[in-house]
C-alpha cells in the first residue's frame, strides 16, 4: 500500500532470492516456502493467506456427538 519491503526467500541450505517490492506491487509465495519481509521504509502492507481445507488434516475428538475420550 505504501513504502517498500525486501522479500527474502530461502531453503535451509541457502538464500534463493531477494526482491524489493515497491508501493502497488504484489507477489505470491507458495506454501512451505521459507520467507521473510524487511521494511526498507515506513510501510503499510497487506499479507493475505488462502487456506484450503483438507479433511484428512483434522483429527476429531468427537464423532457425531460421541466423545472418543470416554
PyMOL commands that place a pseudoatom at each C-alpha (Angstrom):
pseudoatom trace, name=CA, resn=UNK, resi=1, chain=A, elem=C, hetatm=0, pos=[0.000, 0.000, 0.000]
pseudoatom trace, name=CA, resn=UNK, resi=2, chain=A, elem=C, hetatm=0, pos=[2.915, 2.330, 0.764]
pseudoatom trace, name=CA, resn=UNK, resi=3, chain=A, elem=C, hetatm=0, pos=[6.673, 2.160, 1.253]
pseudoatom trace, name=CA, resn=UNK, resi=4, chain=A, elem=C, hetatm=0, pos=[8.881, -0.695, 0.185]
pseudoatom trace, name=CA, resn=UNK, resi=5, chain=A, elem=C, hetatm=0, pos=[9.817, -4.110, 1.547]
pseudoatom trace, name=CA, resn=UNK, resi=6, chain=A, elem=C, hetatm=0, pos=[12.630, -6.525, 0.911]
pseudoatom trace, name=CA, resn=UNK, resi=7, chain=A, elem=C, hetatm=0, pos=[11.373, -10.081, 0.474]
pseudoatom trace, name=CA, resn=UNK, resi=8, chain=A, elem=C, hetatm=0, pos=[13.889, -12.873, 1.073]
pseudoatom trace, name=CA, resn=UNK, resi=9, chain=A, elem=C, hetatm=0, pos=[13.113, -16.460, 0.046]
pseudoatom trace, name=CA, resn=UNK, resi=10, chain=A, elem=C, hetatm=0, pos=[15.396, -19.323, 1.079]
pseudoatom trace, name=CA, resn=UNK, resi=11, chain=A, elem=C, hetatm=0, pos=[15.821, -23.027, 1.652]
pseudoatom trace, name=CA, resn=UNK, resi=12, chain=A, elem=C, hetatm=0, pos=[17.527, -24.415, 4.763]
pseudoatom trace, name=CA, resn=UNK, resi=13, chain=A, elem=C, hetatm=0, pos=[20.737, -24.525, 2.693]
pseudoatom trace, name=CA, resn=UNK, resi=14, chain=A, elem=C, hetatm=0, pos=[20.857, -21.087, 1.038]
pseudoatom trace, name=CA, resn=UNK, resi=15, chain=A, elem=C, hetatm=0, pos=[19.173, -17.789, 0.159]
pseudoatom trace, name=CA, resn=UNK, resi=16, chain=A, elem=C, hetatm=0, pos=[17.373, -18.280, -3.153]
pseudoatom trace, name=CA, resn=UNK, resi=17, chain=A, elem=C, hetatm=0, pos=[16.069, -14.792, -3.931]
pseudoatom trace, name=CA, resn=UNK, resi=18, chain=A, elem=C, hetatm=0, pos=[15.890, -11.240, -2.598]
pseudoatom trace, name=CA, resn=UNK, resi=19, chain=A, elem=C, hetatm=0, pos=[13.371, -8.884, -4.176]
pseudoatom trace, name=CA, resn=UNK, resi=20, chain=A, elem=C, hetatm=0, pos=[12.356, -5.330, -3.305]
pseudoatom trace, name=CA, resn=UNK, resi=21, chain=A, elem=C, hetatm=0, pos=[8.613, -4.693, -3.515]
pseudoatom trace, name=CA, resn=UNK, resi=22, chain=A, elem=C, hetatm=0, pos=[7.526, -1.094, -4.144]
pseudoatom trace, name=CA, resn=UNK, resi=23, chain=A, elem=C, hetatm=0, pos=[4.194, 0.574, -3.480]
pseudoatom trace, name=CA, resn=UNK, resi=24, chain=A, elem=C, hetatm=0, pos=[1.463, -1.079, -5.569]
pseudoatom trace, name=CA, resn=UNK, resi=25, chain=A, elem=C, hetatm=0, pos=[3.443, -4.255, -6.311]
pseudoatom trace, name=CA, resn=UNK, resi=26, chain=A, elem=C, hetatm=0, pos=[2.485, -7.721, -5.105]
pseudoatom trace, name=CA, resn=UNK, resi=27, chain=A, elem=C, hetatm=0, pos=[3.885, -11.218, -5.031]
pseudoatom trace, name=CA, resn=UNK, resi=28, chain=A, elem=C, hetatm=0, pos=[2.784, -14.761, -4.287]
pseudoatom trace, name=CA, resn=UNK, resi=29, chain=A, elem=C, hetatm=0, pos=[4.654, -17.217, -2.089]
pseudoatom trace, name=CA, resn=UNK, resi=30, chain=A, elem=C, hetatm=0, pos=[3.848, -20.892, -2.386]
pseudoatom trace, name=CA, resn=UNK, resi=31, chain=A, elem=C, hetatm=0, pos=[3.017, -22.932, 0.754]
pseudoatom trace, name=CA, resn=UNK, resi=32, chain=A, elem=C, hetatm=0, pos=[6.015, -24.373, 2.576]
pseudoatom trace, name=CA, resn=UNK, resi=33, chain=A, elem=C, hetatm=0, pos=[8.496, -21.776, 1.262]
pseudoatom trace, name=CA, resn=UNK, resi=34, chain=A, elem=C, hetatm=0, pos=[10.630, -20.057, 3.925]
pseudoatom trace, name=CA, resn=UNK, resi=35, chain=A, elem=C, hetatm=0, pos=[10.300, -16.287, 3.573]
pseudoatom trace, name=CA, resn=UNK, resi=36, chain=A, elem=C, hetatm=0, pos=[10.869, -13.034, 5.437]
pseudoatom trace, name=CA, resn=UNK, resi=37, chain=A, elem=C, hetatm=0, pos=[9.828, -9.414, 4.924]
pseudoatom trace, name=CA, resn=UNK, resi=38, chain=A, elem=C, hetatm=0, pos=[12.015, -6.478, 5.953]
pseudoatom trace, name=CA, resn=UNK, resi=39, chain=A, elem=C, hetatm=0, pos=[10.702, -2.907, 5.856]
pseudoatom trace, name=CA, resn=UNK, resi=40, chain=A, elem=C, hetatm=0, pos=[13.135, -0.656, 3.974]
pseudoatom trace, name=CA, resn=UNK, resi=41, chain=A, elem=C, hetatm=0, pos=[10.997, 2.429, 4.635]
pseudoatom trace, name=CA, resn=UNK, resi=42, chain=A, elem=C, hetatm=0, pos=[7.892, 3.123, 6.669]
pseudoatom trace, name=CA, resn=UNK, resi=43, chain=A, elem=C, hetatm=0, pos=[5.476, 0.501, 5.274]
pseudoatom trace, name=CA, resn=UNK, resi=44, chain=A, elem=C, hetatm=0, pos=[1.772, -0.265, 5.188]
pseudoatom trace, name=CA, resn=UNK, resi=45, chain=A, elem=C, hetatm=0, pos=[1.093, -3.653, 3.589]
pseudoatom trace, name=CA, resn=UNK, resi=46, chain=A, elem=C, hetatm=0, pos=[-1.434, -6.467, 3.474]
pseudoatom trace, name=CA, resn=UNK, resi=47, chain=A, elem=C, hetatm=0, pos=[-0.432, -10.094, 3.976]
pseudoatom trace, name=CA, resn=UNK, resi=48, chain=A, elem=C, hetatm=0, pos=[-3.230, -12.354, 2.782]
pseudoatom trace, name=CA, resn=UNK, resi=49, chain=A, elem=C, hetatm=0, pos=[-3.418, -16.081, 3.443]
pseudoatom trace, name=CA, resn=UNK, resi=50, chain=A, elem=C, hetatm=0, pos=[-5.524, -18.530, 1.477]
pseudoatom trace, name=CA, resn=UNK, resi=51, chain=A, elem=C, hetatm=0, pos=[-6.488, -21.571, 3.487]
pseudoatom trace, name=CA, resn=UNK, resi=52, chain=A, elem=C, hetatm=0, pos=[-7.610, -24.734, 1.722]
pseudoatom trace, name=CA, resn=UNK, resi=53, chain=A, elem=C, hetatm=0, pos=[-9.465, -27.270, 3.834]
pseudoatom trace, name=CA, resn=UNK, resi=54, chain=A, elem=C, hetatm=0, pos=[-8.298, -30.903, 3.706]
pseudoatom trace, name=CA, resn=UNK, resi=55, chain=A, elem=C, hetatm=0, pos=[-10.466, -33.196, 5.843]
pseudoatom trace, name=CA, resn=UNK, resi=56, chain=A, elem=C, hetatm=0, pos=[-7.589, -35.643, 6.428]
pseudoatom trace, name=CA, resn=UNK, resi=57, chain=A, elem=C, hetatm=0, pos=[-5.626, -32.877, 8.196]
pseudoatom trace, name=CA, resn=UNK, resi=58, chain=A, elem=C, hetatm=0, pos=[-8.003, -32.827, 11.160]
pseudoatom trace, name=CA, resn=UNK, resi=59, chain=A, elem=C, hetatm=0, pos=[-8.124, -35.372, 13.965]
pseudoatom trace, name=CA, resn=UNK, resi=60, chain=A, elem=C, hetatm=0, pos=[-11.535, -35.076, 15.579]
pseudoatom trace, name=CA, resn=UNK, resi=61, chain=A, elem=C, hetatm=0, pos=[-12.039, -35.556, 19.316]
pseudoatom trace, name=CA, resn=UNK, resi=62, chain=A, elem=C, hetatm=0, pos=[-15.694, -36.465, 18.847]
pseudoatom trace, name=CA, resn=UNK, resi=63, chain=A, elem=C, hetatm=0, pos=[-17.718, -38.072, 16.070]
pseudoatom trace, name=CA, resn=UNK, resi=64, chain=A, elem=C, hetatm=0, pos=[-21.449, -37.408, 15.806]
pseudoatom trace, name=CA, resn=UNK, resi=65, chain=A, elem=C, hetatm=0, pos=[-21.665, -36.278, 19.412]
pseudoatom trace, name=CA, resn=UNK, resi=66, chain=A, elem=C, hetatm=0, pos=[-19.725, -39.308, 20.744]
pseudoatom trace, name=CA, resn=UNK, resi=67, chain=A, elem=C, hetatm=0, pos=[-16.694, -38.294, 22.820]
pseudoatom trace, name=CA, resn=UNK, resi=68, chain=A, elem=C, hetatm=0, pos=[-13.706, -40.527, 21.892]
pseudoatom trace, name=CA, resn=UNK, resi=69, chain=A, elem=C, hetatm=0, pos=[-12.126, -39.879, 25.316]
pseudoatom trace, name=CA, resn=UNK, resi=70, chain=A, elem=C, hetatm=0, pos=[-14.880, -41.847, 27.137]
for i in range(1, 70): cmd.bond("trace and resi %d" % i, "trace and resi %d" % (i + 1))
show_as sticks, trace
zoom trace
